Amino acid sequence: MKTNVAGEFKSTGSMLEPRYAHCAVTTGLGVLVIAGASGVELYNQGAGEWSARASLPVARHTCGVALLPSDVVLVVGGSNASYALSDAQLYDVSADRWRGAGRLQTPRLSHTTTVLDSGRVLVIGGNNLGPSGGQVQDSVELYDPLDDLWHLQRWLPVDVMNHTATLLADTNVLVVGGFSGRQNVALSSAFIYHVSTGQWSPVQPMPMPLMQHTATLLADGRVLVAGGSNTPFGPAQSCAYIYDPKSDSWETSVMCVARKNHSATRLATGQVLLIGDSAISTPANARTAELYEPSSGQWALTAQMSYGRFGHSASCLPSGEVLVAGRGTTGITPCASLIRRDLHADLGRLRRC
């Protein structure tokens, strides 16, 4: 059942630079936005303003980011607009200072970056694009902050990029879908990385292949996989699948709007907010947002944005608002918006993120 949910997007202070394909991470001082442009900036919710921070030493986009203990941010790989990078950097938020971290053993872009419960960081797949071309990767590396080194792990059973990696409630990692360069297909496969052993095991594949999708851990331990393309870089899909690790099974659902290169943000209510779409054939979809309610399995459209978005970021703020920053639709702009809403009683009332 699809319904409409009342809501509101309001404009907030514009970023200092246009950007997309960037990373955003919520720190103790605010939302830090990195890459996708030359500068680094921080959003302060109290002032509703952006401020410039120390520039990233090596500019990039489509990179990975991880928040480590003590408000230190790790930026991993990405592309310098020409080639994949093996460079990694550490940023001390309170000191506003960058320093080089250990370099990846394989340069990569469009990979996943997952912080484990131990504080180590798992990087999976991607593309090692270089002067003579690139290959989609099945290699896996683990960063240990204690020795500042990347350690090779057992290889994923398939090469992937534009996939997802989700830290499960049991501390293992679920890797779903993506694009395989060797097979030239979108994938339906799913694997579990067992943190204690470093081993991979296949689990039940999705009912349909997907890449450029999102994956969100739900409060009950299930994983919502939404949108994406079922062919290599093809049209956006409206399908969604919910994976239950306990039963190793998938449940099928259908979103209100077909999406890919969108964002998915879990709220404290347990609901998931999906924003944007990059489909050229349906540009109006890029302005839409919708909510998934796990308890009922229902989807509901909410307020539209003034600007269409993809390649943006969506970050929870302490107020319960969601900060949506950047876009890559009919032109890259520095726009940023906040979404607030009072929900109908059938879906509950939105609380803090």
GIDACOR-V596275 format. One record per helix or strand of 3 or more residues. SS is the DSSP state (hx for helix, st for strand). FROM is the first residue (numbers start at 0). LEN is the number of residues. If there is no record, write none. Layout:
# GIDACOR-V596275
[[SS,FROM,LEN] [SS,FROM,LEN]]
This chain:
# GIDACOR-V596275
[[st,1,3] [st,7,4] [st,22,5] [st,29,5] [st,39,5] [st,48,5] [st,63,5] [hx,68,3] [st,71,5] [st,87,5] [st,96,4] [st,111,4] [st,120,4] [st,139,5] [st,148,4] [st,163,4] [st,172,4] [st,184,3] [st,189,5] [st,198,5] [st,213,4] [st,222,4] [st,235,9] [st,248,11] [st,262,4] [st,271,4] [hx,279,8] [st,288,5] [st,297,4] [st,312,4] [st,321,4] [st,335,5]]
